Amino acid sequence: MILIFMNNKENDTLKYIKKNLINIKIAFVTEILPLISNLNLIENIMLPIQYHGLKYDIVQLNDDLKKYNLNDKKFCRKDMLNEIEIFFTKFLMCKYFGAEIIFFINQFHYFVNCSEVFYKFFNEQSSENFVIIEKEVYKSILTRNLVNYTEWDFDEWLKKN
């Protein structure tokens, strides 16, 4: 897990990442890339899988839905989901898309009132393919209870990786 702190606008950050990471399958969990509101939760997760003709493990998907307390929300549309449920839906979209790197851009505000969920989720992730790009204002809060992370300057990380 990589933590990068910057105060750039999300749109500028997305463009910069896309421009500099060529030939790598990347995915984003960010507010400016919303769920499709007329699709339900499971349809939003399945859309990139079906569009790209990817194979997936239905048993694992069902386990993940249970793990993130989404099983009872499978057929709910976006307006029936809370912010944390939307976050986990976007994460599962990226996971089942098979992204080599998943970028979480300015997502901590979803967890401000339930930061233990944030710490639990990210502390369970040991993969180096998780990059969290957050605003500087959250730096002390984010790093307080996180383990197994590396903090990088964004430009240096792009050059090295």
Backbone as JSON, one array per atom type, in Angstrom:
{
  "sequence": "MILIFMNNKENDTLKYIKKNLINIKIAFVTEILPLISNLNLIENIMLPIQYHGLKYDIVQLNDDLKKYNLNDKKFCRKDMLNEIEIFFTKFLMCKYFGAEIIFFINQFHYFVNCSEVFYKFFNEQSSENFVIIEKEVYKSILTRNLVNYTEWDFDEWLKKN",
  "N": [[0.85, -1.16, 0.0], [0.61, 2.14, -0.88], [0.97, 5.43, 0.18], [0.15, 8.65, -0.8], [0.33, 12.06, -0.54], [-1.29, 14.95, -1.56], [-2.49, 18.06, -2.84], [-3.79, 18.41, -5.22], [-6.35, 18.82, -7.74], [-8.88, 16.34, -8.24], [-9.54, 15.6, -10.9], [-7.34, 16.58, -12.37], [-5.34, 14.99, -11.25], [-6.16, 12.41, -12.05], [-5.9, 12.62, -14.87], [-3.14, 13.03, -15.04], [-2.12, 10.63, -13.99], [-3.14, 8.74, -15.84], [-1.82, 9.6, -18.13], [0.84, 9.07, -17.52], [1.1, 6.41, -16.75], [1.37, 4.02, -18.74], [0.4, 1.12, -20.54], [-0.26, -0.34, -18.3], [-2.66, -1.96, -16.41], [-4.97, -0.12, -14.88], [-7.1, 1.12, -12.22], [-9.65, 3.15, -10.71], [-10.83, 4.43, -7.63], [-12.82, 6.84, -6.96], [-14.52, 9.91, -6.38], [-15.29, 11.37, -8.64], [-15.69, 9.54, -10.62], [-18.44, 8.09, -10.91], [-20.86, 5.58, -9.76], [-23.05, 3.93, -12.06], [-26.13, 5.25, -12.12], [-28.62, 4.16, -12.88], [-28.23, 1.48, -12.79], [-28.1, -1.45, -10.73], [-26.3, -2.43, -7.72], [-24.9, -4.93, -8.14], [-24.97, -5.05, -10.92], [-23.41, -2.82, -11.56], [-20.91, -3.72, -10.64], [-20.53, -5.92, -12.32], [-20.5, -4.83, -14.88], [-17.9, -3.77, -15.97], [-16.55, -6.21, -16.04], [-18.05, -7.83, -17.8], [-18.0, -6.19, -20.09], [-15.31, -6.22, -20.82], [-15.0, -8.89, -21.24], [-14.09, -10.59, -19.2], [-13.11, -13.26, -17.0], [-14.47, -14.48, -13.94], [-14.74, -15.4, -10.49], [-17.56, -16.58, -9.2], [-18.2, -17.52, -6.68], [-16.22, -16.35, -5.08], [-16.89, -13.67, -5.53], [-19.43, -13.57, -4.31], [-18.6, -14.12, -1.69], [-17.07, -11.82, -1.22], [-19.06, -9.86, -1.37], [-20.52, -10.5, 0.92], [-18.5, -10.12, 2.84], [-18.11, -7.34, 2.77], [-20.52, -6.44, 3.63], [-22.53, -6.19, 1.67], [-24.23, -7.98, 0.56], [-27.02, -8.03, 1.0], [-27.69, -5.84, -0.4], [-27.42, -6.15, -3.09], [-29.21, -5.73, -5.24], [-29.86, -3.12, -5.12], [-30.09, 0.25, -6.16], [-27.86, 3.04, -6.77], [-28.81, 5.3, -5.28], [-29.88, 4.13, -3.05], [-27.85, 3.3, -1.51], [-25.38, 3.77, 1.04], [-22.53, 5.95, 1.65], [-20.26, 4.41, 2.31], [-20.96, 1.89, 1.36], [-21.09, 2.47, -1.36], [-18.4, 3.09, -1.79], [-17.19, 0.52, -1.3], [-18.42, -0.92, -3.35], [-17.35, 0.33, -5.63], [-14.67, -0.34, -5.18], [-14.81, -3.17, -5.47], [-15.53, -3.3, -8.15], [-13.13, -2.48, -9.31], [-11.41, -4.48, -8.37], [-12.44, -6.87, -9.53], [-12.17, -6.21, -12.15], [-9.57, -6.63, -12.48], [-7.39, -4.97, -12.06], [-4.02, -3.87, -12.16], [-3.0, -1.88, -10.6], [-4.7, -0.14, -8.11], [-6.08, 2.92, -7.61], [-6.94, 5.01, -4.99], [-8.48, 7.87, -4.69], [-8.73, 10.73, -2.88], [-10.61, 9.67, -0.9], [-10.97, 9.48, 1.81], [-12.8, 11.1, 3.14], [-15.19, 9.74, 3.05], [-14.96, 8.07, 5.2], [-14.76, 9.48, 7.53], [-16.52, 9.55, 9.74], [-16.48, 6.94, 10.52], [-13.9, 5.79, 10.95], [-12.62, 3.47, 11.81], [-13.48, 1.46, 10.1], [-12.22, 2.18, 7.75], [-9.46, 1.86, 8.52], [-9.45, -0.86, 9.12], [-10.11, -2.0, 6.61], [-7.96, -1.08, 4.88], [-5.73, -1.97, 6.31], [-5.99, -4.67, 6.04], [-5.21, -5.04, 3.47], [-2.46, -6.07, 1.84], [-1.14, -5.77, -0.44], [1.04, -4.27, -2.83], [-0.2, -2.92, -4.8], [-2.05, -1.05, -4.14], [-2.76, 2.26, -4.12], [-3.05, 5.12, -2.33], [-4.18, 8.26, -2.68], [-4.31, 11.17, -1.12], [-5.56, 14.2, 0.38], [-3.42, 16.59, 1.91], [-4.35, 17.47, 4.37], [-5.45, 15.29, 5.68], [-3.33, 13.75, 6.47], [-2.09, 13.17, 9.08], [-4.22, 11.92, 10.34], [-4.8, 9.73, 8.67], [-2.46, 8.16, 8.73], [-2.2, 7.39, 11.32], [-3.26, 4.9, 12.37], [-2.55, 3.04, 10.49], [-0.85, 0.26, 9.09], [1.95, -1.35, 7.47], [2.49, 0.3, 5.15], [3.83, 2.48, 2.66], [5.15, 5.66, 2.28], [5.22, 7.97, -0.32], [6.55, 10.47, -2.51], [4.6, 11.67, -5.11], [5.5, 12.12, -7.83], [8.05, 10.97, -7.74], [7.35, 8.32, -7.17], [5.96, 7.63, -9.51], [8.05, 7.77, -11.41], [9.79, 5.74, -10.49], [8.15, 3.48, -10.5]],
  "CA": [[0.0, 0.0, 0.0], [1.37, 3.37, -1.03], [0.24, 6.65, 0.53], [0.67, 9.86, -1.44], [-0.46, 13.21, -0.12], [-1.19, 16.1, -2.45], [-3.71, 18.86, -2.84], [-4.25, 18.62, -6.59], [-7.74, 18.47, -8.03], [-9.01, 14.94, -8.63], [-9.51, 15.48, -12.36], [-5.95, 16.76, -12.8], [-4.6, 13.81, -10.82], [-6.55, 11.31, -12.94], [-5.26, 12.84, -16.17], [-1.7, 12.86, -14.87], [-1.87, 9.2, -13.83], [-3.41, 8.07, -17.12], [-0.78, 10.0, -19.08], [2.15, 8.56, -17.13], [1.1, 4.96, -16.57], [0.95, 3.42, -20.01], [0.55, -0.33, -20.59], [-0.57, -0.93, -17.0], [-4.11, -1.98, -16.19], [-5.22, 0.64, -13.66], [-8.5, 1.41, -11.92], [-9.77, 4.26, -9.77], [-11.96, 4.63, -6.72], [-12.84, 8.28, -6.79], [-15.87, 10.48, -6.43], [-15.65, 11.9, -9.95], [-16.09, 8.41, -11.46], [-19.54, 7.56, -10.11], [-21.59, 4.39, -10.19], [-24.12, 4.25, -13.01], [-27.27, 5.34, -11.2], [-29.78, 3.34, -13.25], [-27.87, 0.08, -12.59], [-27.99, -1.8, -9.32], [-24.94, -2.68, -7.23], [-24.27, -6.07, -8.82], [-24.8, -4.68, -12.33], [-22.24, -1.93, -11.63], [-19.71, -4.54, -10.49], [-20.42, -6.82, -13.47], [-20.36, -4.11, -16.15], [-16.55, -3.84, -16.56], [-16.21, -7.63, -16.25], [-18.71, -8.26, -19.03], [-17.55, -5.35, -21.2], [-13.97, -6.66, -21.22], [-15.01, -10.33, -21.43], [-13.22, -11.18, -18.18], [-13.63, -14.37, -16.2], [-14.47, -14.17, -12.52], [-15.17, -16.48, -9.61], [-18.83, -16.17, -8.59], [-18.15, -17.84, -5.24], [-15.41, -15.28, -4.48], [-17.68, -12.45, -5.58], [-20.43, -13.66, -3.24], [-17.88, -13.98, -0.42], [-16.72, -10.4, -1.08], [-20.29, -9.12, -1.07], [-20.79, -10.74, 2.34], [-17.42, -9.51, 3.62], [-18.29, -5.89, 2.84], [-21.92, -6.2, 4.0], [-23.27, -5.75, 0.49], [-25.04, -9.07, 0.04], [-28.44, -7.66, 1.02], [-27.86, -4.64, -1.22], [-27.07, -6.51, -4.47], [-30.15, -5.25, -6.24], [-30.16, -1.72, -4.82], [-29.46, 1.26, -7.0], [-26.94, 3.93, -6.07], [-29.49, 6.18, -4.32], [-30.25, 3.35, -1.87], [-26.61, 2.91, -0.86], [-24.68, 4.83, 1.76], [-21.22, 6.27, 1.08], [-19.34, 3.28, 2.5], [-21.39, 0.85, 0.42], [-20.66, 2.93, -2.69], [-16.95, 2.91, -1.8], [-16.87, -0.89, -1.46], [-18.86, -1.31, -4.68], [-16.32, 0.81, -6.56], [-13.49, -1.17, -4.97], [-15.06, -4.48, -6.08], [-15.46, -3.1, -9.6], [-11.7, -2.46, -9.65], [-10.84, -5.79, -8.06], [-12.86, -7.86, -10.52], [-11.63, -5.75, -13.42], [-8.22, -7.19, -12.52], [-6.43, -3.87, -12.15], [-2.69, -4.06, -11.58], [-2.89, -0.85, -9.57], [-5.96, 0.51, -7.78], [-5.87, 4.23, -7.01], [-8.01, 5.56, -4.16], [-8.18, 9.3, -4.73], [-9.55, 11.56, -1.98], [-11.72, 8.87, -0.44], [-11.05, 9.39, 3.27], [-13.98, 11.78, 3.66], [-16.24, 8.74, 3.24], [-14.73, 7.33, 6.43], [-14.51, 10.38, 8.66], [-17.34, 9.17, 10.89], [-16.29, 5.52, 10.85], [-12.52, 5.57, 10.53], [-12.19, 2.1, 12.09], [-13.75, 0.69, 8.89], [-11.11, 2.53, 6.86], [-8.23, 1.22, 8.98], [-9.61, -2.32, 8.97], [-10.04, -2.32, 5.19], [-6.64, -0.89, 4.31], [-4.74, -2.81, 7.0], [-6.13, -6.03, 5.49], [-4.62, -5.04, 2.14], [-1.01, -6.11, 1.95], [-0.6, -5.66, -1.79], [1.67, -3.01, -3.23], [-0.93, -2.3, -5.91], [-3.02, -0.09, -3.61], [-2.19, 3.59, -3.97], [-4.01, 6.04, -1.74], [-3.77, 9.65, -2.89], [-5.2, 11.95, -0.26], [-5.21, 15.58, 0.67], [-2.48, 16.76, 3.03], [-5.06, 17.72, 5.62], [-5.75, 14.01, 6.32], [-2.1, 12.97, 6.65], [-1.91, 12.65, 10.44], [-5.34, 11.01, 10.65], [-4.67, 8.51, 7.87], [-1.3, 7.33, 9.08], [-2.24, 7.08, 12.74], [-3.51, 3.48, 12.66], [-2.25, 2.19, 9.35], [0.41, -0.49, 9.12], [2.36, -1.88, 6.16], [2.35, 1.24, 4.06], [5.0, 3.27, 2.31], [4.76, 7.0, 1.85], [6.05, 8.41, -1.44], [6.24, 11.63, -3.31], [3.9, 11.13, -6.27], [6.35, 12.13, -9.02], [9.1, 9.96, -7.55], [6.74, 7.0, -7.3], [5.7, 7.4, -10.94], [9.33, 7.51, -12.08], [10.33, 4.45, -10.05], [7.23, 2.38, -10.75]],
  "C": [[0.9, 1.23, 0.0], [0.47, 4.54, -0.64], [0.93, 7.84, -0.11], [-0.25, 11.0, -1.03], [-0.21, 14.38, -1.06], [-2.51, 16.85, -2.42], [-4.19, 19.21, -4.24], [-5.73, 18.27, -6.72], [-7.79, 17.04, -8.55], [-8.89, 14.75, -10.14], [-8.09, 15.61, -12.91], [-5.1, 15.54, -12.44], [-4.89, 12.62, -11.72], [-5.86, 11.43, -14.29], [-3.77, 12.57, -16.1], [-1.34, 11.37, -14.76], [-2.04, 8.48, -15.16], [-2.32, 8.37, -18.14], [0.55, 9.31, -18.8], [2.21, 7.05, -16.92], [0.5, 4.3, -17.8], [1.25, 1.93, -19.93], [0.4, -1.0, -19.23], [-2.08, -0.85, -16.83], [-4.39, -1.34, -14.83], [-6.71, 0.85, -13.48], [-8.53, 2.45, -10.8], [-11.0, 4.11, -8.9], [-11.9, 6.1, -6.37], [-14.26, 8.79, -6.97], [-16.26, 10.92, -7.84], [-15.92, 10.79, -10.98], [-17.2, 7.67, -10.72], [-20.03, 6.2, -10.59], [-22.63, 4.84, -11.21], [-25.43, 4.15, -12.23], [-28.47, 4.49, -11.6], [-29.45, 1.84, -13.23], [-27.83, -0.2, -11.1], [-26.54, -2.15, -8.97], [-24.26, -3.79, -8.01], [-24.06, -5.78, -10.31], [-23.61, -3.75, -12.51], [-20.95, -2.72, -11.51], [-19.48, -5.38, -11.75], [-20.14, -6.1, -14.78], [-18.93, -4.15, -16.72], [-16.1, -5.27, -16.84], [-16.77, -8.1, -17.59], [-18.2, -7.48, -20.25], [-16.2, -5.84, -21.73], [-13.88, -8.17, -21.4], [-14.12, -11.07, -20.44], [-13.91, -12.35, -17.48], [-13.55, -13.96, -14.73], [-15.01, -15.38, -11.77], [-16.41, -16.02, -8.86], [-18.85, -16.45, -7.1], [-17.36, -16.75, -4.51], [-16.18, -13.97, -4.46], [-18.74, -12.46, -4.47], [-19.79, -13.53, -1.86], [-17.51, -12.51, -0.17], [-17.95, -9.56, -0.75], [-20.67, -9.29, 0.4], [-19.77, -10.02, 3.21], [-17.63, -8.01, 3.81], [-19.75, -5.49, 3.11], [-22.76, -5.64, 2.85], [-24.24, -6.79, -0.04], [-26.53, -8.72, -0.02], [-28.73, -6.45, 0.14], [-27.61, -4.89, -2.71], [-27.93, -5.83, -5.52], [-30.6, -3.81, -5.97], [-29.43, -0.8, -5.79], [-28.65, 2.22, -6.11], [-27.63, 4.77, -4.99], [-29.95, 5.46, -3.06], [-29.03, 2.89, -1.07], [-26.02, 4.09, -0.08], [-23.27, 4.99, 1.18], [-20.24, 5.1, 1.2], [-19.7, 2.14, 1.54], [-21.0, 1.21, -1.02], [-19.15, 2.74, -2.83], [-16.59, 1.44, -2.06], [-17.33, -1.43, -2.82], [-17.83, -0.89, -5.72], [-15.04, -0.02, -6.43], [-13.66, -2.53, -5.64], [-15.06, -4.39, -7.6], [-13.99, -3.16, -10.05], [-11.06, -3.83, -9.46], [-11.18, -6.8, -9.15], [-12.51, -7.45, -11.95], [-10.21, -6.28, -13.59], [-7.14, -6.13, -12.65], [-5.1, -4.24, -11.49], [-2.44, -3.07, -10.45], [-4.28, -0.25, -9.37], [-5.63, 1.8, -7.05], [-7.12, 4.64, -6.24], [-7.69, 7.04, -4.04], [-9.22, 10.07, -3.92], [-10.82, 10.82, -1.52], [-11.89, 8.88, 1.08], [-12.3, 10.07, 3.82], [-15.17, 10.83, 3.82], [-16.17, 8.12, 4.63], [-14.59, 8.2, 7.67], [-15.29, 9.95, 9.9], [-17.21, 7.7, 11.28], [-14.88, 5.1, 10.44], [-12.02, 4.16, 10.83], [-12.45, 1.18, 10.88], [-12.63, 0.93, 7.87], [-9.84, 1.78, 7.25], [-8.3, -0.29, 8.81], [-9.44, -2.71, 7.5], [-8.61, -2.22, 4.67], [-5.56, -1.7, 5.03], [-4.83, -4.26, 6.55], [-5.47, -6.15, 4.12], [-3.1, -5.02, 2.28], [-0.35, -5.88, 0.59], [0.0, -4.28, -2.04], [0.88, -2.32, -4.35], [-2.03, -1.35, -5.42], [-2.31, 1.24, -3.41], [-3.29, 4.51, -3.47], [-3.46, 7.45, -1.94], [-4.78, 10.5, -2.13], [-4.69, 13.37, -0.09], [-4.32, 15.63, 1.91], [-3.18, 16.88, 4.38], [-5.35, 16.42, 6.38], [-4.51, 13.22, 6.73], [-1.97, 12.37, 8.05], [-3.02, 11.67, 10.82], [-5.16, 9.68, 9.93], [-3.57, 7.59, 8.36], [-1.33, 6.85, 10.53], [-2.36, 5.58, 13.02], [-3.28, 2.56, 11.48], [-0.91, 1.49, 9.56], [0.72, -0.94, 7.7], [2.09, -0.92, 5.01], [3.68, 1.96, 3.84], [4.51, 4.62, 1.83], [5.76, 7.48, 0.8], [5.63, 9.79, -1.91], [5.68, 11.09, -4.63], [4.78, 11.05, -7.52], [7.46, 11.09, -8.92], [8.54, 8.55, -7.72], [6.48, 6.66, -8.76], [6.99, 7.06, -11.68], [9.85, 6.12, -11.75], [9.46, 3.28, -10.51], [6.62, 2.46, -12.14]]
}
